[in-house]
Amino acid sequence: MQVLSRPPSGWPALVLNADFRPLSYYPLSLWPWQEVIKAVFLDRVDVVSTYDQVVHSPSFEMRLPSVVSLKHYVPQDRPPAFTRFNLFLRDSFSCQYCSSGEDLTFDHVIPRSRGGRTTWENIVTACAPCNLTKGGRTPKEAGMHPHMRPRRPSSHELQERGRRFPPHHLHESWLDYLYWDIELEA
């Protein structure tokens, strides 16, 4: 992970909920500068930190926000959507049979041909070789058991899991609001 004094292209702003926690860790809740300026003018956010970069019109000048917080709290307790990405995140982007992080797909623990459904409780992340090896067999028949029993995660669990996968770049103004394992200065 690289800490940048200059942001990546586009001057994005880190978006915090009203409790000053990021709306999302993975993907990190970033808005393009144009959306942030709009939200500032609509009085939907408070500017917490700014870049040195300035935008202006003939009658207006403003430093671009680097961190904003929503004025109204957005509840984060809704159940997560059942998507490929959220499934991979739940399983920490690793095969649940061999722990590989390469060539990932998903596997029906109880095969569909045997009545298995496409649900949180029956799908695990699998690498292509393990998925092919297991085939249409049950875990017992294949001698392949997932490391963790598949289940529906909470939004909080996915957010906590996402904190393990910081993006490759972070602006220095974001660090006080992100709780990754970043070395603190004495």
Sequence and secondary structure as in RCSB ss.txt:
>XXXX:A:sequence
MQVLSRPPSGWPALVLNADFRPLSYYPLSLWPWQEVIKAVFLDRVDVVSTYDQVVHSPSFEMRLPSVVSLKHYVP
QDRPPAFTRFNLFLRDSFSCQYCSSGEDLTFDHVIPRSRGGRTTWENIVTACAPCNLTKGGRTPKEAGMHPHMRP
RRPSSHELQERGRRFPPHHLHESWLDYLYWDIELEA
>XXXX:A:secstr
 EEESS STT  EEEE TTSSBS BTTB EE HHHHHHHHHTT EEEEEEEEEEEEETTEEEEEEEEEEESS   
  S     HHHHHHHTTTS TTT   SSEEEEESS GGGT  SSTTTEEEEEHHHHHHHTTS HHHHT   SS  
    HHHHHHHHTTS  SEEEGGGGGG  SS     
